[in-house]
């Protein structure tokens, strides 16, 4: 999730490296005697210029019998337009509440740099699971996500408001740069930029941070802990920001005595 306030904080500090032909986004695992859960941090819109669905990520996916996303978005016809978050695209464009929660400018900024939700990791994984006949499950329902957006606090400033609000077009170049910087960091498996993003959001909009990250990360960690009681191998894919920072899914798991291991 990217806001205009985050763009201002990150744009000057984040160098843009050359696009890599091969990418290694971060993937983790937790396991016990008969259960293994892979936890993969996704980026919801990508430029399609690098191969990330390989090596450890592909092996983990192929080994898993089930794909678990943030939510499983139904076909467009199944959701009435009135039920969609105001000013945001229809639910068919992405499988992630975190991306649905970004501003329209963030979406347009990504598009201006060639980023597409169709190339996003969530969509690629969903298509691969469907092709392979794997079960697909959501950690949240669409209804619960819409209710979450309805509870989000309104912006209080023209420049530092939370997601889902408008901003001057002058901010577009900075936001476009942040989208690319975050994508490139994701491709390298670096979480530092996401940690800075989360710290910025926590300071500027603590209620939004709690709703979008703290509470959801805790629920998702509880889900993973409960799933560890059932034998099998599962591939869980959530936005990379949910695996970074002091309130991450991985930290919550560790607090329950479930240690994670990074695979790359």
TAFENSUL-V106628 format. One record per backbone hydrogen bond with DSSP energy under -0.5 kcal/mol. NH is the residue of the N-H (numbers start at 1). CO is the residue of the C=O. If there is no record, write none. Layout:
NH_CO, NH_CO
This chain:
5_161, 7_3, 8_4, 9_5, 10_6, 11_7, 12_8, 13_10, 14_10, 15_13, 17_15, 23_51, 24_187, 28_39, 29_261, 30_37, 32_35, 36_232, 37_30, 38_36, 38_234, 39_28, 40_38, 40_236, 41_26, 42_40, 42_238, 46_116, 51_21, 52_50, 54_52, 57_54, 58_54, 59_55, 60_56, 61_57, 62_58, 63_59, 64_60, 64_61, 65_233, 66_233, 67_135, 68_235, 69_137, 71_95, 72_140, 73_71, 78_75, 79_76, 83_80, 84_81, 88_85, 93_90, 94_91, 100_96, 101_97, 102_99, 103_2, 107_103, 108_104, 109_105, 110_106, 111_107, 112_108, 113_109, 113_110, 114_111, 115_110, 116_46, 119_116, 120_116, 121_43, 124_120, 125_121, 126_122, 127_123, 128_124, 129_125, 130_126, 131_127, 132_128, 133_129, 133_130, 134_129, 135_65, 137_67, 139_69, 140_70, 145_141, 146_142, 147_143, 148_144, 149_145, 150_146, 151_147, 151_148, 152_148, 152_149, 161_157, 165_162, 171_168, 172_169, 175_171, 176_172, 177_173, 178_174, 179_175, 180_176, 181_177, 182_178, 183_179, 184_180, 185_181, 186_182, 187_183, 188_184, 189_185, 189_186, 190_185, 195_191, 196_192, 197_193, 198_194, 199_195, 200_196, 201_197, 202_198, 203_199, 204_200, 205_201, 209_205, 210_206, 211_207, 212_208, 213_209, 214_209, 215_210, 217_213, 218_214, 219_215, 220_216, 221_217, 222_218, 223_219, 224_220, 225_221, 226_222, 227_223, 228_224, 229_226, 230_227, 232_34, 234_36, 235_66, 236_38, 236_234, 237_68, 238_40, 238_236, 240_42, 242_239, 243_240, 244_241, 248_245, 249_242, 252_248, 253_249, 254_250, 255_251, 256_252, 256_253, 257_254, 258_253, 259_257, 261_29, 263_27, 264_27
